[in-house]
Amino acid sequence: MKPGARVRIQRADFDLAAEIAALRAGDAAVGAVVGFVGTVRDRNAGGAGEVQALELEHYPGMTEKAIEAMIDEALARFDVRAVRVIHRVGPMQPLEQIVLVAVTAANRGAAFQACEFLMDYLKTQAPFWKKEATADGARWVDARVEDDEALARWGIRAGNAAASARTGR
């Protein structure tokens, strides 16, 4: 993948400062840069079922195409100048970086909105599958109602949590 690509799916970690610098390089109209970095976390830290590792799977080509479409939608909705999404796949440990969404705009409001929109979209629509490893064994992470509700704020309906409950995955 090209270092300046809008979407990168990779196993390797990323450097937030380098990605932001590259995204805004040479664009004097950028007045705001908003970035979101998600990390692997243990939703039950210190309790039973503590997450020891997370593994993400995806369909190469399909995943990038879906995220490119999300970026196109964000560019159509918000007055932003550039977007970068980097999502890691493969095995990861708690506290490791998993995803970067970075947006540049002339003004902060548009940059914040586009970044939040893209994260809500990624959580529900990007074709990734997550498996958590705990002392009790491995389990696939189900879709969450809260993620579908967050996407609905943008006028997009997703039934991922309901579908997950029906299929058991």
Secondary structure, DSSP 8 states (H G I E B T S, - for coil): --TT-SEEEESS---HHHHHHHHHTT-TT--EEEEEEEE---TTTTSTT-EEEEEEEE-TTHHHHHHHHHHHHHHHHS-EEEEEEEEE-EEE-TT-EEEEEEEEESSHHHHHHHHHHHHHHHHHHS-EEEEEEETTEEEE----HHHHHHHHTTT----HHHHHHHHT-
